[in-house]
Amino acid sequence: MHVALVLGDAVEQVMGKGLLRRRCKERDCVRARWLAFWVARRRGNSLSAIGRHFGYDHATVWHAVASMQ
């Protein structure tokens, strides 16, 4: 995955466990998921498309991206 290439093993481990698609509320999971949303948005994906991919609403994606900036 692209995020793993940017950030290395830590994110790859989180992604490998499927934590970006689960409703994990631990700080590390949330930050990794928000970062994945942010990277996907920077690559030109719509909020709706990102939300569909990860199983979240577009408003959740918007909040995450806004929080990362």
Secondary structure per residue as TSV (DSSP state, phi and psi in degrees):
chain	resnum	aa	ss	phi	psi
A	1	M	-	360.0	153.3
A	2	H	H	-64.9	-39.6
A	3	V	H	-62.8	-39.7
A	4	A	H	-63.4	-36.3
A	5	L	H	-65.6	-35.3
A	6	V	H	-75.3	-41.2
A	7	L	H	-109.3	-6.7
A	8	G	-	88.2	-156.5
A	9	D	H	-64.1	-35.2
A	10	A	H	-60.1	-47.6
A	11	V	H	-71.5	-36.2
A	12	E	H	-60.5	-39.3
A	13	Q	H	-64.5	-43.5
A	14	V	H	-63.1	-43.7
A	15	M	H	-68.4	-36.4
A	16	G	H	-64.0	-27.8
A	17	K	T	-86.0	-1.7
A	18	G	T	75.0	19.3
A	19	L	T	-72.3	-18.1
A	20	L	T	-75.3	-21.9
A	21	R	T	-100.3	-8.7
A	22	R	S	-91.8	164.9
A	23	R	-	-86.7	45.9
A	24	C	-	-71.7	129.2
A	25	K	-	-108.4	8.5
A	26	E	S	-69.5	147.0
A	27	R	H	-53.8	-45.7
A	28	D	H	-63.2	-39.9
A	29	C	H	-65.1	-45.7
A	30	V	H	-63.4	-45.9
A	31	R	H	-64.0	-40.8
A	32	A	H	-64.3	-42.0
A	33	R	H	-65.3	-45.2
A	34	W	H	-60.6	-40.9
A	35	L	H	-64.4	-40.5
A	36	A	H	-62.7	-41.8
A	37	F	H	-60.9	-45.1
A	38	W	H	-62.7	-45.4
A	39	V	H	-63.2	-44.0
A	40	A	H	-61.4	-39.4
A	41	R	H	-67.3	-42.1
A	42	R	H	-62.5	-26.3
A	43	R	T	-84.1	3.7
A	44	G	T	97.1	7.2
A	45	N	-	-77.0	147.5
A	46	S	-	-75.5	158.3
A	47	L	H	-60.2	-39.9
A	48	S	H	-64.9	-42.4
A	49	A	H	-65.0	-41.0
A	50	I	H	-64.3	-46.0
A	51	G	H	-59.3	-44.1
A	52	R	H	-61.0	-42.8
A	53	H	H	-62.3	-42.6
A	54	F	H	-94.9	-6.2
A	55	G	T	81.6	32.7
A	56	Y	-	-127.1	162.8
A	57	D	-	-74.2	152.9
A	58	H	H	-61.7	-31.0
A	59	A	H	-67.5	-34.2
A	60	T	H	-65.9	-41.7
A	61	V	H	-63.8	-43.8
A	62	W	H	-59.2	-45.9
A	63	H	H	-61.0	-42.9
A	64	A	H	-64.0	-46.7
A	65	V	H	-63.4	-43.0
A	66	A	H	-63.9	-36.4
A	67	S	H	-70.4	-26.0
A	68	M	H	-79.7	-15.1
A	69	Q	-	-94.5	360.0
